[in-house]
Amino acid sequence: MSITAVPRGAHLTRRLFQLYVGLALYGASSALLVRAGLGLEPWGVLHQGLAERTGLSIGVVSIVVGATVLLLWIPIRQRPGLGTVSNVFAVGIAMDGTLALVPDVHGLAARIAVMTAGVVVNGVATGLYIAARFGPGPRDGLMTGLHLRTGRSIRLVRTLIEVAVVATGFLLGGTLGAGTVVYALAIGPLAQFFLRFFAVGGNAATGAGAVTEVAETGTGTGDAAAESAVVAPAPDGGETTVTARTPEQAILPQ
């Protein structure tokens, strides 16, 4: 099989745009879930619980937690990318900014609408920033790093981390509810769709690694046997070939 290659340095402006718009929308989507008050995504539960206990804003807590998790990359020898470092700061700033602009929501119908918007926007944001391929966020990198060091499946490592995160956040006062369940069920299909939609170069193959990574780590279809395909130029300068790439490789910085 041969397809048109996307040069390594091509579309840099678009990739940077996708990265930062995606991170900003991710923070905004988390803020919408907070305003809905029907339950947050797993790490959001922890951030909210810590915010309740410390008096810090949830965005600042997100930054502190992200930086702390990034430090845990050192013993597991993970490599941060531009997207990794940007994730630490951009998401928290966008979250606090959105919370300052969006008022409290009253009435069940309005809260459900805001929750739905938050989940959908989160799927769009995930597709944007992962398809930009500037490296995983600190929390995803922790997951893949532990997978590589322990030999345990990505699915198991992610499950254990998120169960611990949700339980701790809930005990600290974070909101766990219907929104948490809706997020868990919907974010996989949404993220997979938008990853393909925002694949740089307009070719789904260039984003296939990220798509499969999402499926493997519990935010996709859950097809544990799937492998991703990446575009690589033929060594003899001939036609471009497609080679297999595992999900944990695909999430690393390019």
C-alpha positions as CSV (number, residue, x, y, z in Angstrom):
1,M,0.0,0.0,0.0
2,S,1.4,3.4,-0.8
3,I,0.0,6.9,0.0
4,T,1.1,10.4,-0.2
5,A,3.5,11.3,2.7
6,V,3.1,14.3,4.9
7,P,6.6,15.8,5.4
8,R,7.9,15.9,8.9
9,G,8.0,19.7,9.2
10,A,4.9,20.4,7.1
11,H,1.8,22.1,8.5
12,L,3.7,23.4,11.6
13,T,1.5,26.5,11.8
14,R,-1.6,24.4,11.7
15,R,-0.3,22.0,14.3
16,L,0.6,24.8,16.7
17,F,-2.8,26.3,16.2
18,Q,-4.5,23.0,16.8
19,L,-2.4,22.4,19.9
20,Y,-3.3,25.6,21.7
21,V,-6.9,25.9,20.5
22,G,-7.4,22.3,21.7
23,L,-5.8,22.9,25.1
24,A,-7.9,26.1,25.6
25,L,-11.1,24.2,24.6
26,Y,-10.1,21.4,27.0
27,G,-9.9,23.8,29.9
28,A,-13.2,25.4,28.8
29,S,-14.9,22.1,28.6
30,S,-13.8,21.1,32.1
31,A,-15.2,24.4,33.3
32,L,-18.5,23.8,31.7
33,L,-18.7,20.4,33.5
34,V,-18.0,22.3,36.8
35,R,-20.8,24.7,36.1
36,A,-23.2,21.9,35.2
37,G,-22.6,20.4,38.6
38,L,-23.6,16.9,37.5
39,G,-20.2,15.2,37.8
40,L,-16.7,15.8,36.4
41,E,-14.2,13.8,34.4
42,P,-11.9,11.7,36.6
43,W,-9.0,14.1,37.0
44,G,-11.5,17.0,37.3
45,V,-13.0,15.2,40.4
46,L,-9.5,15.3,42.0
47,H,-8.9,18.9,41.0
48,Q,-12.2,20.1,42.4
49,G,-11.7,18.1,45.6
50,L,-8.2,19.7,46.1
51,A,-9.6,23.1,45.3
52,E,-12.3,22.7,48.0
53,R,-9.6,21.7,50.6
54,T,-6.9,24.3,49.7
55,G,-9.0,27.3,48.7
56,L,-7.1,27.6,45.4
57,S,-9.0,27.9,42.2
58,I,-9.6,24.7,40.3
59,G,-7.4,26.0,37.4
60,V,-4.5,26.6,39.7
61,V,-4.9,23.2,41.2
62,S,-4.9,21.7,37.7
63,I,-1.6,23.4,37.0
64,V,0.0,22.2,40.3
65,V,-1.2,18.6,39.8
66,G,0.0,18.6,36.2
67,A,3.4,19.9,37.2
68,T,3.6,17.3,40.0
69,V,2.6,14.5,37.6
70,L,5.2,15.7,35.1
71,L,7.9,15.3,37.8
72,L,6.9,11.7,38.1
73,W,8.0,11.2,34.5
74,I,11.7,11.5,35.7
75,P,12.0,8.0,37.3
76,I,10.0,6.4,34.5
77,R,12.1,8.1,31.8
78,Q,9.4,9.7,29.7
79,R,10.2,12.5,27.3
80,P,8.0,15.6,27.5
81,G,7.1,17.5,24.3
82,L,5.9,21.0,23.6
83,G,2.4,19.8,24.0
84,T,3.2,18.2,27.4
85,V,4.5,21.4,29.0
86,S,1.9,23.6,27.3
87,N,-0.8,21.2,28.7
88,V,0.3,21.9,32.3
89,F,-0.4,25.6,32.0
90,A,-2.9,26.2,29.2
91,V,-5.7,23.9,30.5
92,G,-5.7,25.4,34.0
93,I,-5.6,29.0,32.7
94,A,-8.4,28.3,30.2
95,M,-10.5,26.7,33.0
96,D,-10.3,29.6,35.4
97,G,-10.9,32.0,32.6
98,T,-14.1,30.2,31.5
99,L,-15.3,29.9,35.0
100,A,-14.9,33.7,35.4
101,L,-17.0,34.3,32.3
102,V,-19.7,31.6,32.6
103,P,-22.2,32.1,35.4
104,D,-23.7,29.5,37.6
105,V,-26.4,27.4,35.8
106,H,-29.8,26.8,37.4
107,G,-32.5,24.3,36.5
108,L,-32.0,20.6,35.5
109,A,-32.6,21.1,31.8
110,A,-30.0,23.9,31.6
111,R,-27.5,21.9,33.6
112,I,-27.9,18.9,31.3
113,A,-27.4,21.1,28.3
114,V,-24.2,22.6,29.7
115,M,-23.0,19.1,30.7
116,T,-23.6,17.9,27.2
117,A,-21.8,20.9,25.7
118,G,-18.9,20.2,28.0
119,V,-18.5,16.6,26.9
120,V,-18.8,17.4,23.2
121,V,-16.3,20.3,23.4
122,N,-14.0,18.0,25.3
123,G,-14.1,15.5,22.4
124,V,-13.3,18.3,20.0
125,A,-10.5,19.5,22.2
126,T,-9.0,16.0,22.5
127,G,-9.1,15.6,18.7
128,L,-7.4,18.9,18.1
129,Y,-4.5,18.7,20.5
130,I,-3.7,15.0,20.1
131,A,-3.8,15.2,16.3
132,A,-1.3,18.0,16.5
133,R,1.2,15.4,17.8
134,F,3.4,17.5,20.1
135,G,3.5,14.9,22.8
136,P,1.1,13.6,25.4
137,G,-0.3,15.5,28.4
138,P,1.4,14.8,31.7
139,R,-1.3,12.4,32.9
140,D,-1.3,10.4,29.7
141,G,2.5,10.2,29.8
142,L,2.4,8.9,33.3
143,M,0.1,6.2,32.1
144,T,2.2,5.1,29.1
145,G,5.4,5.4,31.1
146,L,4.1,3.1,33.8
147,H,2.9,0.7,31.1
148,L,6.4,0.6,29.6
149,R,8.1,0.1,33.0
150,T,5.7,-2.4,34.6
151,G,4.7,-4.4,31.5
152,R,1.1,-4.1,32.5
153,S,-1.5,-3.3,29.8
154,I,-2.3,0.3,29.1
155,R,-6.0,-0.4,29.9
156,L,-5.1,-1.8,33.4
157,V,-2.7,1.0,34.2
158,R,-5.2,3.7,33.2
159,T,-8.0,2.0,35.1
160,L,-6.0,1.8,38.3
161,I,-4.8,5.4,38.0
162,E,-8.3,6.8,37.3
163,V,-10.0,4.7,40.0
164,A,-7.4,6.1,42.5
165,V,-7.9,9.6,41.2
166,V,-11.7,9.6,41.3
167,A,-11.8,8.0,44.8
168,T,-9.4,10.5,46.2
169,G,-11.1,13.4,44.6
170,F,-14.5,12.2,45.8
171,L,-13.3,11.8,49.4
172,L,-11.9,15.4,49.2
173,G,-15.2,16.8,48.0
174,G,-15.1,16.5,44.2
175,T,-18.3,16.1,42.3
176,L,-19.0,12.5,41.1
177,G,-22.3,11.9,39.3
178,A,-24.2,11.4,36.0
179,G,-21.8,13.7,34.2
180,T,-18.9,11.4,35.1
181,V,-20.7,8.4,33.6
182,V,-21.8,10.3,30.5
183,Y,-18.2,11.5,30.0
184,A,-16.8,8.0,30.4
185,L,-19.2,6.5,27.8
186,A,-19.2,9.3,25.2
187,I,-15.6,10.7,25.2
188,G,-14.2,7.7,23.4
189,P,-16.4,7.8,20.3
190,L,-16.2,11.6,20.2
191,A,-12.4,11.8,20.5
192,Q,-11.9,9.1,17.9
193,F,-14.2,10.9,15.4
194,F,-12.5,14.3,15.9
195,L,-9.0,12.8,15.8
196,R,-9.7,11.6,12.3
197,F,-11.4,14.8,11.4
198,F,-8.5,17.0,12.5
199,A,-5.7,14.7,11.3
200,V,-3.0,17.0,9.9
201,G,-2.7,16.8,6.2
202,G,-6.2,15.7,5.7
203,N,-5.2,12.0,5.7
204,A,-6.6,9.8,8.4
205,A,-3.5,7.6,8.3
206,T,-1.4,10.5,9.7
207,G,-3.5,10.6,12.8
208,A,-4.1,6.9,13.1
209,G,-1.5,6.4,15.8
210,A,-3.3,8.9,18.0
211,V,-6.7,7.4,17.2
212,T,-5.6,3.9,18.3
213,E,-3.8,5.4,21.3
214,V,-7.2,6.8,22.4
215,A,-8.9,3.4,21.9
216,E,-6.2,1.6,23.8
217,T,-6.1,3.9,26.8
218,G,-9.8,3.8,27.5
219,T,-11.0,6.9,25.7
220,G,-11.7,5.2,22.4
221,T,-13.4,2.1,21.1
222,G,-11.4,-0.2,23.4
223,D,-10.1,-2.5,20.7
224,A,-7.1,-3.8,22.6
225,A,-5.8,-5.8,19.6
226,A,-5.6,-2.8,17.3
227,E,-2.3,-1.3,16.0
228,S,-1.8,2.1,14.5
229,A,-0.4,2.9,11.1
230,V,2.0,5.7,10.5
231,V,3.3,7.2,7.3
232,A,7.0,6.7,6.6
233,P,9.1,7.4,3.4
234,A,10.6,4.4,1.8
235,P,14.4,4.2,2.6
236,D,15.3,4.0,-1.1
237,G,13.4,7.3,-1.8
238,G,10.7,5.4,-3.6
239,E,7.0,5.1,-2.7
240,T,5.8,6.0,0.8
241,T,5.0,3.0,2.9
242,V,2.8,2.5,5.9
243,T,4.4,0.9,9.0
244,A,2.9,-0.4,12.2
245,R,3.3,1.6,15.4
246,T,2.0,0.7,18.8
247,P,-0.2,3.0,20.7
248,E,2.4,3.9,23.4
249,Q,4.8,4.8,20.6
250,A,2.3,6.9,18.8
251,I,1.6,9.2,21.8
252,L,5.3,10.1,22.2
253,P,6.5,13.5,20.8
254,Q,7.3,13.6,17.1
